[in-house]
Amino acid sequence: MTVSCAMRSQLQTVRRVTARAAVPEGGACSLKWQWVWGCLFIFLLLAVPVMAQSQTVPSGQSVALSEVLEDVVGGEDWLRFRFVAPQIARDGGTVTSEMAEADFVHLCDSFARPYLLQYGLAPDVVVISFMDRQVAFGASDPDVTQFFEAFRIIEDACLLDVF
């Protein structure tokens, strides 16, 4: 099939009108950076609430939320709030387990109960734990000092529970 000059001109015009750019306006790089900035924004949106959970408690020490874990123990739902509390360290720490007792009650009332309401949770037992430095849950490290206290939430109050 032979194409005349007039037809060739029409084909080129059609191609130019209907063809789309292979690269978006601003270049492919701009989409990549939009994606990177979007991911960074979502990460910060999710991470900042956890990073911002550092607070001073009645003993005067500053504790930082490490993690919140759900668990089932003996058929009961447990929610564990794990805090890093450097001042409970055996070597150089200034807060004893007796001094930390008020901290546990304070964190149950001012942190755990609002958390339960915010996320619609109703565990049977709430555990507040302190560790002088980060350690994986369940890991054994004889150099890490840890304190624990368990509570039951009854009628919107934290009641100490013996476990």
PLY file of the C-alpha trace (Angstrom):
ply
format ascii 1.0
element vertex 163
property float x
property float y
property float z
element edge 162
property int vertex1
property int vertex2
end_header
0.00 0.00 0.00
1.34 3.34 -0.94
0.68 6.40 1.12
0.38 9.72 -0.59
1.90 12.87 0.84
-1.55 14.14 1.84
-2.33 10.94 3.72
1.07 10.96 5.41
0.40 14.46 6.65
-2.99 13.39 8.07
-1.46 10.35 9.83
1.20 12.50 11.47
-1.46 14.98 12.60
-3.60 12.22 14.09
-0.64 10.78 15.95
0.26 14.16 17.36
-3.29 14.87 18.54
-3.99 11.47 20.13
-0.56 10.57 21.48
0.05 11.10 25.17
3.35 12.01 26.72
5.21 8.99 28.05
6.58 11.05 30.92
4.27 13.09 33.16
4.55 16.85 33.14
7.48 17.79 35.36
9.26 14.53 34.58
9.20 11.05 36.07
11.41 12.19 38.90
8.65 14.40 40.31
6.37 11.37 40.79
9.14 9.50 42.58
9.64 12.37 45.02
5.90 12.72 45.57
5.84 9.05 46.52
8.88 9.41 48.83
7.47 12.48 50.57
4.07 10.78 50.90
5.65 7.74 52.57
7.69 9.97 54.88
4.57 11.92 55.85
2.64 8.73 56.67
5.58 7.38 58.70
5.79 10.59 60.74
2.04 10.66 61.20
2.15 7.16 62.68
5.43 7.41 64.57
5.08 10.80 66.27
2.27 9.73 68.65
4.43 6.86 69.95
7.60 8.96 70.15
5.69 11.70 71.97
4.66 9.37 74.82
7.49 10.37 77.14
6.33 11.84 80.41
7.40 12.61 83.94
5.81 10.51 86.67
5.38 11.10 90.45
8.84 9.73 91.36
10.33 12.49 89.20
11.74 10.16 86.57
10.95 10.50 82.90
9.57 7.36 81.25
9.00 6.68 77.56
6.48 4.28 76.10
8.26 1.45 74.32
5.31 -0.64 73.15
1.80 -1.83 73.90
1.23 -5.57 73.61
-1.91 -7.68 73.67
-1.67 -11.14 75.17
-3.88 -13.96 76.48
-2.80 -15.45 79.81
-4.86 -18.16 81.48
-7.84 -17.37 79.26
-7.78 -13.66 80.14
-6.96 -10.76 77.84
-3.92 -8.82 79.02
-2.73 -5.48 77.71
0.89 -4.66 78.51
2.24 -1.10 78.51
6.04 -1.32 78.43
8.00 1.80 79.38
11.72 2.54 79.33
12.64 4.05 82.70
16.43 4.55 82.89
16.32 5.75 86.51
15.45 2.25 87.82
18.87 0.88 86.81
20.76 -1.03 89.49
23.92 0.86 88.68
23.37 4.59 88.92
19.59 4.56 89.10
17.83 6.80 91.60
14.33 5.26 91.66
13.61 2.19 93.79
10.72 -0.23 93.30
8.96 1.35 96.30
9.30 4.83 94.76
7.98 3.50 91.43
4.72 2.19 92.96
3.07 5.61 92.62
4.34 5.79 89.02
2.49 2.59 88.11
-0.81 3.86 89.52
-0.29 7.23 87.83
0.38 5.62 84.42
-2.58 3.29 84.75
-4.92 6.22 85.53
-3.47 8.87 83.22
-2.18 6.78 80.31
-3.62 3.24 80.17
-7.27 4.10 80.90
-7.45 6.88 78.25
-5.69 4.53 75.81
-8.32 1.85 76.44
-11.11 4.34 75.82
-9.48 5.74 72.69
-9.11 2.31 71.09
-12.25 0.68 72.51
-10.32 -2.00 74.41
-11.51 -3.84 77.51
-8.76 -6.20 78.71
-9.15 -8.26 81.87
-5.70 -7.23 83.11
-3.52 -4.18 82.42
0.20 -4.56 83.11
2.49 -1.56 83.42
6.16 -2.46 83.21
9.39 -0.50 83.50
12.78 -1.52 82.11
15.95 0.49 82.53
16.78 -0.04 78.85
15.05 -1.55 75.85
14.80 -5.33 75.85
12.58 -7.53 73.68
9.46 -8.81 75.39
10.11 -12.25 76.87
13.88 -11.99 76.44
16.08 -12.81 79.39
18.79 -10.27 80.15
20.16 -10.38 83.72
21.68 -6.92 83.32
18.32 -5.24 82.71
16.30 -4.04 85.70
12.54 -4.49 85.28
9.57 -3.66 87.50
5.98 -4.80 86.86
2.56 -4.05 88.27
-0.81 -5.50 87.24
-4.20 -3.80 87.45
-7.83 -4.58 86.80
-10.02 -1.78 85.50
-13.19 -1.83 87.60
-15.77 0.94 87.33
-13.28 3.23 85.56
-10.65 2.81 88.26
-7.29 1.03 88.27
-7.18 -1.55 91.06
-3.94 -3.34 91.90
-4.05 -7.02 91.02
-1.80 -9.69 92.49
-0.31 -11.93 89.80
0 1
1 2
2 3
3 4
4 5
5 6
6 7
7 8
8 9
9 10
10 11
11 12
12 13
13 14
14 15
15 16
16 17
17 18
18 19
19 20
20 21
21 22
22 23
23 24
24 25
25 26
26 27
27 28
28 29
29 30
30 31
31 32
32 33
33 34
34 35
35 36
36 37
37 38
38 39
39 40
40 41
41 42
42 43
43 44
44 45
45 46
46 47
47 48
48 49
49 50
50 51
51 52
52 53
53 54
54 55
55 56
56 57
57 58
58 59
59 60
60 61
61 62
62 63
63 64
64 65
65 66
66 67
67 68
68 69
69 70
70 71
71 72
72 73
73 74
74 75
75 76
76 77
77 78
78 79
79 80
80 81
81 82
82 83
83 84
84 85
85 86
86 87
87 88
88 89
89 90
90 91
91 92
92 93
93 94
94 95
95 96
96 97
97 98
98 99
99 100
100 101
101 102
102 103
103 104
104 105
105 106
106 107
107 108
108 109
109 110
110 111
111 112
112 113
113 114
114 115
115 116
116 117
117 118
118 119
119 120
120 121
121 122
122 123
123 124
124 125
125 126
126 127
127 128
128 129
129 130
130 131
131 132
132 133
133 134
134 135
135 136
136 137
137 138
138 139
139 140
140 141
141 142
142 143
143 144
144 145
145 146
146 147
147 148
148 149
149 150
150 151
151 152
152 153
153 154
154 155
155 156
156 157
157 158
158 159
159 160
160 161
161 162
